Amino acid sequence: MHTKRHSIIFVLVLFLSPMLAIAEQNETEWNSTLKNQYFSGKTIEESSNIIELDAPVRAEDPALVPLKINTKIKQTTDSYIKKILVLVDKNPFPFVGEFEFTPYSGKADLAMRIRVNTYSYIRAIAEMNDGKLYMSKKYVKASGGCSAPVGADLDAAMQRLGKMKFRMDDGVKTKEPTLVQLLISHPNLSGMQMDQVTRFVKKSHFVKDMKVTFNDNLILTAKTDIAISSDPNFRFYFVPETSGNLKAEITDTQCESPTARDVCKKGNTYRETHPVNLSAN
């Protein structure tokens, strides 16, 4: 009798497991709320021909989930990716960031680290300069990224607040897309994290706006939120036609709640300039 019962249970588990996996990966938030909120009445093609999102299936650290957005076209004046929106369906505040590119970007590839609070789809939606929309998505298993506790070195982090650094490890490529990394020193507090020393939940304090130019030509502008990991780290491209200056400007924001943006208070603006000398390459 027990053997028969166990057999039935085993069969049921085998039968239900795929169904549970499908249910786990549901897209309710996207279909019922997010798509209409950001793209009401618009058609989005789900395809990897224009944009492809790369993310781990299971995150090693939910507060530092690496994302890579790879694009399949060159940025030209006739055809280019104008904007990429990144969302995490089930985060407390799904909006990760909106990144705007120009032909001076050369490529609209982008890499960053984000917080993922629970098992969820992550989406990257590209808008072309002609208005067409393309989406790539990945299902990521992670838990607790937005509420991961603040480290004991928060005071030291606040003293470094706003410091930035450009890196070009692969060197500068004249008149070609050149990979650049922008490192920003900022705790990017989510408003859901407990200070391990005081045991108080810290209100959110995060990088809200970013602008990068080369010789005053726009390369990348962004609006970001609490899902960006602490010490934001962005990789992107620009095309240096001549020697000049690469400039970054960021502004941070403080909010009492991780989801209510009507109570946000604008913070400080920080700037960094990096000379690019083509004659040395």
N, C-alpha and C positions, 0 to 999 in steps of 0.2 A: 504493500500500500504506500509506504513511504517512498519507495523507489519510483512508483508511478507518479506520485505527487511531485517529486523532484524533477522528473522528466518533463512534466507539464510546465513547471516553473521555468525550467531551462529553455524550453521552446518559446515560452512567452517572452523571456528576456531577449532571445535572439530575434524575435519578431518585432519587439517594441524598440530595441536599441536604435535602429536606423531612424525610426519615427521620432524618438526623443532627440536624436542628434539634429534632425531637421528642425524640430520645434525650437531647439536651443539656438539655432542660427536664424531665427525669424527676423523679418525686416519690418516689424510693426511700426517702430518709431519713424523709419524712413518713409514708409508708405502713408502713414496716417498724419504725420506732422512735418517732418523735416523737408520733404520734397516740395510740399506746398508753401512752406515758410520761405524757402530760398529760391525756388524755381517754379512758382505758380504759373500754370498754363504753358510751360515750356517742355520741349521734347529733349530727352537726354539719351544719347546712344551709349550703351555699355559696351566698350570695346578697348582692346589693348593696342590698337593701330596708331593712336595718337598719344595716349598716356598710359603708364603702367605703374601701379603702386606695389612696392616691395615692403613687406613687413613680416616679422616672425609669426609662426602659427601659435607658439606659446612663448610669452615674454619671460625672460629671465628676471627682469626687474620691471614691475608695472609702472614705476615712476620714471623709467628711462627706456621707453620702447623706441627702438630706432625705426625711422621711416625713410624710405627713398622713393622719390617720384621721378621716374625716368620718362622722358618724352621722345617721340619718334620723328619729330620734324625740326628743321632749323627755323630760327627766328629771323624772318625777313620782313621788309617793309610791306610786302604784298600779303603775306600769310604768317601769322604768328599767334602763339598762345598769349592771350591778354591777361588771363586771370586763372588762378587755381584756388578752389575752396576745399579745405580739409575739414572733415567732420568725424566725430566718434559717436555713433548712434546713441549709445547708452551712457555716455558720460553725464554727470549732473548738468553740465553746460556743454552741449555737443560741439559747439563752434570751437575749432582749434585755431584756425587762421584763414585769412584771405590774402593771397599773395598776387601782386600785379607785376607783370613783366612787360618789357618793351623789346623792339628789335635789337637794341644795344646789349641785351642779355646774351644773344647768340644761341643759347639753349635755355629752355625753361625748366631744366632739371633742378630738383631741390631735395635736400636731405636735412633732417632734424630729429630731435628726440622729444617724445611726448609722454603724457600720463594717460593711462587707460584704467578706468575704475572697475570695470567688470567685463565679462565676455561680451564682445561687441564687434560689429562691422566697423571698419574704418574706411572712409571714402575720400577719394580725390576726384574732384570734378573740374575739368578744364573748360574754359570758355575761349573760343577762338575770336579773332578780331572781327569775323563776320557774324558772330553771335551763336554759332553752333556749339553744342555742349557734348562733352565726352566724359564718361566716368569709368574709373577702375576702383575696385573694392577688395578688401581682404578681411577675413574673419580672424580676430586675434583673441587668444585666451589669456586674460590677465585679470588681476583682482587687487583693488585697493590703491591704485596708483595716485588718485587725487587726494587721498587721506594719509598717505605715507608720512610718518612723523618728521617734523623739522629736526635737523641735526643739532648737535650741541654747539656747533661752531657758527650759529646764526649771527652772533655779534660780529664775528670776523667777516662773515659774508656781507653784512651791512656796511662795513667799513670799505669794502671793495666795490660797493654798489656803483654800477654804471660804467665801470672800466671795460674797455673793448680792445680787441686785437684782431687784425687781419692776418691770415696765413695763406700762402700760395706754395704749397709743398711741391707741386709739379712744375713750378716756374711760370713765367709769363710767355704767352704765345701771341706774337704780334698779328693783329688783324684776324685772330681766331678765338673761338670760345675758350676762355681761361678759367679754370676752376679756382674759386676763392672760398675761404672759410672765415666766417665772422663769429668770434667767441665773445660772449657778453657775460660779465660778472653780475648776476642778479639772482636772488633766491626764488623769485617767481612764485610767491606763496599763493596757494590755491584757496585759502579761506576755510579749508577743511582739515588742516593739519594741527596737531598738538605739539607745542613746544615741549621737548623732553625734559627741560630744566624746570620751567615754571608750571607745566601741566595745563596751561591755558591754550585755547585754540586761537591761532593768530589770524587776523583778518587778511583777506587777500591783498596782495601787492605784487603786480605783475607788469611785464612789458606789454604795452598796448599798441604802440605805433612804431614802425621802423621804416627808414628810407635810406637807400644806398644809391649813390651817384658816382659816376666817373667823369671827370672834367665837366661837371654840372649836368651831364646827361643822365636821366633816370635809368637805373639798372633794375632795381627791385624796390617795391613798397609793400608794406604788410600791415595788417591789423591782426593782432594775436590775442590770446586769452589764457586762462588758467591751465589749459591742457599742455601748454609748452613746459617742458621740464625745467628744473632749476638750472641756473647758468646756461641760458639758451645758446645753442650752437647750430648755426645755419651754414649749409654748403650750397653754393649757386655759381652761376657763370656770368662773365662779362666779356666784352670784346674790346681790348685796348688798341685803338688805331694809332695813337701816339703816346708818348710819355705824359704823365699827368698825375692827378690825385684821386684816389679812391676815398670816398667819404661815407661815413655812416652816422645816422642820427636816430636815437631812440627816445621815446617818452614812456614813462610808466604811470600806473594808475593804482589807486587803492579803493577797495569796496568792502562794505560791511558783510556782504553775503556773496557766495560764489555764483549765484544765479541772478541777482537783482542788479541790473546795470544802471538803474535810475538813481542809485545812491553813490555812484562812483565819483571819486575826487581825483582830478588830474594831478599827477605828481611832477617829477622833474624831467628835464630833457638833457641828454648826454650826447656828446659828439666825439668822433675819432676820425683822423685823417691819416692815410697811408700813401706815401709816394710810390709811383710805379715808373721805373726807369727802363725803357725799352732798349736803350743803347747798351745796357749791361747784359742783354740776353742774346 
